[in-house]
Amino acid sequence: MSEAPVATGCPDAAASAQLRQLVGDAFAGFAGSTAYPCLGARSVIHRQAFQLGVYGRLGSAEAAGELHTDLVRFGQDVGDAELASFVAVFTDPLAMTEAHFSELLWRQLQHLHDVDATEHHWDARVSDDPEDPHFSFSVGGSAFFIVGLHPGSSRWARRFAWPALVFNPHQQFEAMRQAGKYQRVRSAIRERDALLQGTINPVLRDHGCMSEARQYAGDAVSESWRCPLVVHPRS
């Protein structure tokens, strides 16, 4: 496959174009496989409709600045209904439990929101309350559904060689619903996930039934789980 579109983010000067090429090719092979459950991800890969950035440590404030710049640009580049993704890959840590990954994911999103809140409002089309069924994470005024991937995931469809956060524009799902395609695609994905692993991911929920924040890390959280994200009040 040709080189994936690459964002500016990188962990340091040693993160060369060769590293980004390696990571991009690995992600394309992973999510573009015929066995991969998510049909949307496969379409994004095959159409080269994704951008990819490589950053340092997951959960760090240092990564948040570069990632924020790249995500804002990505949100401006893609249309609301366009099927596209931004893939943020982190070089560290490579070994972690699901609980540790969830902790670092939300620490990274908190740092990202801390940067974003100084410049942008939350996307008014979604809720900024992490407990609200209509919550979606916002960066640069655009809402995103986030899929976490990492080497320690118990779900094969989320087990990637590096920890990664895949940002999918929220409005592309709304466009699918308006076109009457969402239920059919969702059912097909769940069937493929069950075929791959024997069961569907227990964290999956229908839109509007429960906050999507529970799905970001991919681990099975308890009913008492509360999202650790602290959203800054709108000015």
Backbone torsions as a table, in degrees:
resi	resn	phi	psi	omega
1	MET	NA	145.8	178.5
2	SER	-68.9	164.9	-175.7
3	GLU	-63.4	133.6	179.5
4	ALA	-69.8	151.7	173.6
5	PRO	-56.9	134.2	-173.3
6	VAL	-119.2	133.1	175.4
7	ALA	-83.1	-179.7	-174.1
8	THR	-81.1	-18.6	-172.4
9	GLY	-61.4	142.2	175.3
10	CYS	-160.0	151.9	-177.4
11	PRO	-68.9	-37.4	178.6
12	ASP	-169.6	-173.8	-175.3
13	ALA	-63.6	-23.4	-178.4
14	ALA	-76.9	-12.5	178.5
15	ALA	-80.3	86.5	-172.7
16	SER	-83.0	176.9	175.5
17	ALA	-61.0	-29.8	178.7
18	GLN	-65.4	-38.9	178.0
19	LEU	-66.1	-44.2	179.8
20	ARG	-64.3	-36.9	176.7
21	GLN	-63.4	-44.7	179.8
22	LEU	-60.3	-47.8	-178.8
23	VAL	-65.7	-43.0	179.9
24	GLY	-63.0	-42.6	178.5
25	ASP	-65.7	-39.0	179.6
26	ALA	-65.1	-41.5	179.7
27	PHE	-68.1	-40.6	178.9
28	ALA	-62.3	-40.0	178.2
29	GLY	-68.7	-35.0	-178.9
30	PHE	-70.4	-59.2	-175.4
31	ALA	-81.7	-14.7	179.8
32	GLY	-94.0	-0.3	179.8
33	SER	-63.4	146.8	178.3
34	THR	-63.8	-21.1	-179.7
35	ALA	-89.1	-7.9	-176.4
36	TYR	-68.6	132.0	-173.0
37	PRO	-66.2	-38.2	-172.5
38	CYS	-78.5	110.5	-178.8
39	LEU	-67.7	-33.2	178.1
40	GLY	-64.1	-42.4	178.8
41	ALA	-63.4	-42.3	178.7
42	ARG	-61.9	-40.6	178.8
43	SER	-64.0	-42.2	179.2
44	VAL	-61.1	-42.7	179.8
45	ILE	-65.2	-48.3	-175.2
46	HIS	-66.6	-28.5	178.9
47	ARG	-93.5	3.1	-177.2
48	GLN	55.2	37.9	-176.2
49	ALA	-98.0	39.0	177.1
50	PHE	-135.2	150.3	171.6
51	GLN	-112.1	150.7	-175.6
52	LEU	-135.5	133.7	175.7
53	GLY	-125.2	144.6	178.4
54	VAL	-113.3	129.2	-174.4
55	TYR	-128.5	179.6	-177.3
56	GLY	-82.6	-119.0	-173.9
57	ARG	-82.5	129.7	174.2
58	LEU	-64.0	132.8	179.8
59	GLY	93.2	5.4	-175.8
60	SER	-98.6	148.5	175.4
61	ALA	-67.6	-30.6	-179.7
62	GLU	-62.3	-40.5	-179.7
63	ALA	-71.0	-26.4	-173.6
64	ALA	-64.1	-39.1	-177.9
65	GLY	-62.2	-50.2	-179.8
66	GLU	-66.5	-41.6	179.7
67	LEU	-63.0	-39.8	179.4
68	HIS	-61.9	-46.2	178.7
69	THR	-57.7	-44.6	-178.3
70	ASP	-68.1	-38.9	-178.8
71	LEU	-70.0	-38.9	177.6
72	VAL	-62.4	-43.7	178.2
73	ARG	-63.7	-41.3	178.3
74	PHE	-61.5	-45.2	179.3
75	GLY	-60.9	-32.1	178.4
76	GLN	-78.2	-27.5	-176.1
77	ASP	-79.2	-35.2	-174.7
78	VAL	-98.6	148.2	176.1
79	GLY	-78.0	160.3	-177.4
80	ASP	-57.7	-40.0	-174.7
81	ALA	-96.4	2.3	-176.4
82	GLU	-78.1	133.8	178.8
83	LEU	-80.6	104.4	-176.6
84	ALA	-153.5	162.5	-178.5
85	SER	-144.0	151.7	169.8
86	PHE	-114.1	126.7	-176.2
87	VAL	-110.0	114.2	177.4
88	ALA	-101.8	114.1	-177.7
89	VAL	-109.1	137.8	-176.8
90	PHE	-117.0	138.7	-175.1
91	THR	-84.2	-7.5	-174.7
92	ASP	-155.2	142.9	-6.5
93	PRO	-84.5	157.9	-178.4
94	LEU	-97.7	-18.8	179.1
95	ALA	-117.7	122.0	179.6
96	MET	-162.2	157.3	173.8
97	THR	-84.1	170.6	177.5
98	GLU	-63.6	-38.2	179.7
99	ALA	-65.1	-40.5	179.0
100	HIS	-66.8	-41.4	178.2
101	PHE	-61.3	-44.3	178.9
102	SER	-59.7	-41.5	178.5
103	GLU	-61.8	-46.0	-178.5
104	LEU	-69.9	-36.3	177.2
105	LEU	-58.0	-49.8	-177.7
106	TRP	-72.2	-27.8	174.0
107	ARG	-66.7	-40.3	178.2
108	GLN	-65.4	-43.5	179.6
109	LEU	-66.1	-33.1	176.5
110	GLN	-64.9	-46.9	177.6
111	HIS	-59.8	-39.9	-179.6
112	LEU	-64.3	-43.1	178.6
113	HIS	-67.3	-37.0	178.6
114	ASP	-58.2	-40.6	177.6
115	VAL	-70.2	-45.6	-174.5
116	ASP	-65.0	-37.4	-174.2
117	ALA	-65.3	-19.0	178.7
118	THR	-79.6	-13.0	-174.5
119	GLU	-127.0	-25.8	-170.1
120	HIS	-134.5	153.4	171.4
121	HIS	-86.5	157.1	173.7
122	TRP	-66.2	144.1	177.4
123	ASP	-56.8	116.8	-174.7
124	ALA	-69.6	-11.0	-178.9
125	ARG	-80.6	-8.7	179.1
126	VAL	-131.8	169.0	178.9
127	SER	-84.7	146.4	174.9
128	ASP	-99.0	8.9	177.1
129	ASP	-94.8	112.5	-176.2
130	PRO	-60.3	-15.2	178.6
131	GLU	-94.1	-7.4	-178.1
132	ASP	-79.2	136.7	177.5
133	PRO	-59.5	-17.5	-179.6
134	HIS	-105.5	19.8	176.3
135	PHE	-70.4	144.4	168.7
136	SER	-153.1	142.0	-176.4
137	PHE	-71.0	137.7	-174.8
138	SER	-118.4	136.0	174.3
139	VAL	-138.2	127.5	178.1
140	GLY	64.0	25.0	-179.2
141	GLY	83.1	5.2	179.6
142	SER	-119.4	133.8	-178.7
143	ALA	-85.3	145.2	-179.5
144	PHE	-135.0	139.7	166.4
145	PHE	-92.3	129.3	-171.6
146	ILE	-110.0	134.7	175.9
147	VAL	-117.1	118.1	178.9
148	GLY	-89.3	137.4	177.5
149	LEU	-128.1	145.3	176.3
150	HIS	-166.5	161.2	-174.7
151	PRO	-64.5	-23.2	-175.2
152	GLY	-96.3	9.4	-177.1
153	SER	-66.6	140.6	176.0
154	SER	-78.5	-13.2	177.7
155	ARG	-97.9	123.3	-175.8
156	TRP	-62.4	-31.9	-179.8
157	ALA	-71.5	-10.5	178.7
158	ARG	-117.0	10.2	-177.6
159	ARG	-97.4	97.4	-178.1
160	PHE	-114.6	157.9	-173.9
161	ALA	-64.3	-29.6	177.9
162	TRP	-121.8	153.4	170.9
163	PRO	-65.6	137.1	-175.8
164	ALA	-148.7	150.8	173.3
165	LEU	-121.9	121.2	179.9
166	VAL	-102.1	118.3	-178.2
167	PHE	-98.7	115.3	-179.6
168	ASN	-111.3	122.4	180.0
169	PRO	-53.5	126.0	-176.7
170	HIS	-60.6	-35.5	-174.7
171	GLN	-67.7	-19.9	178.3
172	GLN	-68.2	-29.6	176.0
173	PHE	-73.3	-37.5	176.9
174	GLU	-64.2	-38.2	178.2
175	ALA	-63.9	-37.4	177.7
176	MET	-65.8	-39.4	178.3
177	ARG	-64.2	-44.0	-179.2
178	GLN	-64.5	-29.8	179.0
179	ALA	-85.9	-1.6	179.6
180	GLY	75.2	21.0	-176.3
181	LYS	-103.2	-17.0	-168.1
182	TYR	-61.7	-49.7	-175.7
183	GLN	-60.8	-41.5	-178.6
184	ARG	-65.9	-44.9	-179.8
185	VAL	-66.6	-42.3	179.5
186	ARG	-59.7	-44.8	-180.0
187	SER	-62.8	-40.2	179.4
188	ALA	-64.7	-39.9	179.5
189	ILE	-64.5	-43.6	-179.1
190	ARG	-66.1	-37.6	177.0
191	GLU	-64.7	-41.1	179.8
192	ARG	-69.0	-35.6	178.2
193	ASP	-66.0	-41.9	178.0
194	ALA	-65.6	-36.8	178.1
195	LEU	-65.7	-37.1	-178.9
196	LEU	-71.8	-43.5	-170.7
197	GLN	-119.0	-7.6	179.7
198	GLY	98.4	-22.4	178.2
199	THR	-144.1	157.8	172.1
200	ILE	-80.6	159.1	179.2
201	ASN	-63.7	122.2	-176.5
202	PRO	-66.9	-14.2	-179.3
203	VAL	-82.7	-10.9	-177.0
204	LEU	-67.1	134.9	179.0
205	ARG	-134.7	151.4	174.1
206	ASP	-72.1	145.4	-179.8
207	HIS	-58.9	133.3	177.2
208	GLY	92.1	-7.2	-180.0
209	CYS	-92.5	-33.4	-177.1
210	MET	-159.0	154.0	-178.4
211	SER	-57.6	133.7	179.4
212	GLU	-68.4	-12.6	178.4
213	ALA	-57.3	-29.2	179.7
214	ARG	-66.8	-19.3	-175.1
215	GLN	-95.9	-15.3	-170.5
216	TYR	-58.3	-48.7	-175.2
217	ALA	-78.3	-23.5	177.2
218	GLY	89.3	-3.2	178.5
219	ASP	-92.4	156.7	-178.0
220	ALA	-82.8	99.3	-178.9
221	VAL	-86.9	156.8	-179.4
222	SER	-77.5	167.3	179.0
223	GLU	-63.6	-26.2	-178.2
224	SER	-84.2	-3.2	-178.3
225	TRP	-62.2	137.5	176.5
226	ARG	-124.2	134.2	-178.9
227	CYS	-62.9	129.6	-177.5
228	PRO	-80.5	-2.5	-177.6
229	LEU	-66.6	130.5	174.8
230	VAL	-105.7	111.7	-177.9
231	VAL	-89.1	128.0	-179.9
232	HIS	-72.6	139.6	179.4
233	PRO	-58.9	144.6	178.3
234	ARG	-71.0	137.4	177.3
235	SER	-84.2	NA	NA
